[in-house]
Amino acid sequence: MIAIRLNNDSVQLDEGATLAALVARLDKPPAALATAVNGDFVARDAREQCVLRDGDVVMTFEPITGG
């Protein structure tokens, strides 16, 4: 097991868990969220390749659009 921070909460995940798997567990549709790991933006199509590691800090947020 690994421990990460998700939006200021501690979360336990299985070793090898991806950002995509984590986002799929959340109450919001994955397409409605933007994500960052350790302060770096992770595009939606890159989440499956983003393997989380012990101590990572993950932020999810709803992107603001407009002009």
C-alpha positions as CSV (number, residue, x, y, z in Angstrom):
1,M,0.0,0.0,0.0
2,I,1.0,3.6,-0.6
3,A,-0.2,6.8,1.1
4,I,-0.9,9.9,-1.0
5,R,-2.5,13.3,-0.3
6,L,-5.7,13.9,-2.3
7,N,-7.0,17.5,-2.0
8,N,-5.6,17.7,1.6
9,D,-6.9,14.2,2.6
10,S,-4.8,11.2,3.2
11,V,-5.7,8.2,0.9
12,Q,-4.3,4.7,0.9
13,L,-3.9,3.0,-2.5
14,D,-2.6,-0.2,-3.8
15,E,1.0,-0.2,-5.1
16,G,1.0,0.6,-8.8
17,A,-2.3,2.6,-8.8
18,T,-2.7,5.1,-11.6
19,L,-4.1,8.6,-11.5
20,A,-6.9,7.4,-13.8
21,A,-7.9,4.7,-11.3
22,L,-7.9,7.2,-8.5
23,V,-10.0,9.7,-10.5
24,A,-12.5,6.9,-11.4
25,R,-13.2,6.4,-7.6
26,L,-14.3,10.0,-7.1
27,D,-17.9,11.3,-7.2
28,K,-17.3,13.6,-10.2
29,P,-17.1,12.4,-13.8
30,P,-13.4,12.1,-14.8
31,A,-14.0,14.5,-17.8
32,A,-15.2,17.2,-15.4
33,L,-11.9,17.3,-13.4
34,A,-8.5,18.7,-14.1
35,T,-5.6,17.0,-12.2
36,A,-2.2,17.8,-10.9
37,V,0.4,15.6,-9.3
38,N,3.1,17.2,-7.1
39,G,2.1,20.6,-8.7
40,D,2.4,19.4,-12.3
41,F,-0.7,19.4,-14.5
42,V,-1.6,15.9,-15.8
43,A,-3.7,15.9,-19.0
44,R,-6.7,13.6,-19.1
45,D,-5.1,11.3,-21.7
46,A,-2.0,10.9,-19.6
47,R,-3.7,9.8,-16.4
48,E,-3.5,6.1,-17.2
49,Q,0.3,6.3,-17.6
50,C,0.7,8.3,-14.4
51,V,1.6,5.8,-11.7
52,L,1.2,7.2,-8.2
53,R,4.0,6.8,-5.6
54,D,4.1,7.0,-1.9
55,G,3.9,10.6,-0.7
56,D,2.5,12.1,-3.9
57,V,0.3,15.1,-3.6
58,V,-2.7,14.9,-6.0
59,M,-5.0,17.9,-6.6
60,T,-8.3,17.7,-8.5
61,F,-10.3,20.7,-9.5
62,E,-13.0,21.8,-11.9
63,P,-11.4,23.8,-14.8
64,I,-12.7,27.3,-15.3
65,T,-13.6,28.1,-18.9
66,G,-14.8,31.3,-20.5
67,G,-13.5,34.3,-22.1
